[in-house]
Amino acid sequence: MPIVWHVIQLYAVQGFRRFLLATGYRGELIERFVAAREWPAGVRVECVDTGLETQTGGRIKLLQERLAGEQLFCATYADGLADIDLKALLAFHGAHGALASMTVVRPQLQFRSMSARPSA
C-alpha cells in the first residue's frame, strides 16, 4: 500500500475523519487509488488538485475554502510514518496559544553509513 494509506490509517485510529489530499504531480493516480479503497467507517478522503508547481503554503492556501469553519487542522507531507500521539500534540498546541505547531522526527537508520563507522 502507498504510504499515504498508512498515514490516513494512523490518523483515523486516533479519531480523525476528514482528509483532504492536496495533489499535484500524478494526482490522477492518487485520485484513482482513493476512489478504489474502502476507508474505515466515517472516514472521508477527498483529493484536491493544487497544481504541479505549487509550494506547501500555496497548497494549504488553495484548501482554505474547504477548511473554512475548521478550528484546527493537521498538515503532513505524508512521506513518512512516526508514532505520534496526535491528541497530545493538539493539546500541547492548544495550551501554548500558538498559530502553528510542528513536529519533527529524527529518523533512526537501520544501517550506518561507511563514513560513520569508527576506523581501526
N, C-alpha and C positions, 0 to 999 in steps of 0.2 A: 504494500500500500504506500502511496506517496506520503511524504512527511506531513503535508497539510492535514491529511486524515487523522494522523496521530495527534497533532496539535489540537484539532477540534475535539477529539475524544478526551484529551486531558482537561480541556476547558469544560466540556459537557459534564464530566463526572464531578466537577466542582460547582455545578449549578448554572453555568452559562447556557443560554438557549438560542441566542440570536448571533449569527455570524455573517459579516459582510467581507467578502474576499475582493480586495482591490486588485484587479488583474491588469496585465499588460501583455508582455511577450507570451505567446502561446496560450493566451487566455481562453481561447475556444476549447482547448484540451481540458483545461481546468473546469470549464462550464459543463462539458460532457461528463467528466468524472463526477462532479457534484450531482448532476441530474440522475446519474445511474446508481447512486448509492442510497441505501436505506440508513438514515441517520437515527440516533436514539430518539425515543418518544419526546415530542415537544421541541426538538431542535430544528431550527430553520437556517439553511445555508443559502446565501444569495451571492452571486458573482456580479461585480460592477466593473465594467471596462473603464479603466482610468488612464489609458494611453500607454504607448510604448516607452516614451521618454520621460514620463512624469516621475519626479523625485518623491520621496516618502511624505514630506509635508504637503506637497501638492495632491497626493493621493488622498490623504486624510481630509484636506480641504474639499475635494470633489465628493467626499462622502458626507459632508456637513449636513446637507438637506435630509439625508436618510438617518442621520444621528440626532436630528432635532428632537428635543424632548427628553433625550437620554441625560441622566445626571452624570454618569461615568461611563467610560468605555475603555477597553484594553486594546492596544495595537501591538501586533507582533509581526516579525518578518516571516514567521512560520518556516524557518530554515534550520531549526534545531529543537531539541527537546531538553527540558530541565524539570526536575521535580520541585516545583514552586507551589507553596500554599497560597493560592490566589486570593482567598478570603482574607488571609493575614496581610497580604500585600495591600489590598484595598483598605483594610482597617488602618494600616500604617499610613497610607496616603491620606485618608480622611483625618487622622489625628494630627497631621502636620500642616493642613491647610494649604498645601502646595497646588500649583496649577497642574503639575505633572510629576509623576514618579517613574523611575526607570530601574529595571533590574538588569544586572549584568552577571553572567555566569562564566566563570573561568573553566574552560573545558579541561578534563583530565584525559590526557593522551594515553592510549594503551601502550604505545611504544615510544621510547625516547629517540630523538634523532642521533645520528652518529656523532655529531659535533657536541652533543650534550654529555656524552659518556666520558667518565674520567679516564685519563690516559695512564698507562702503567709506567 
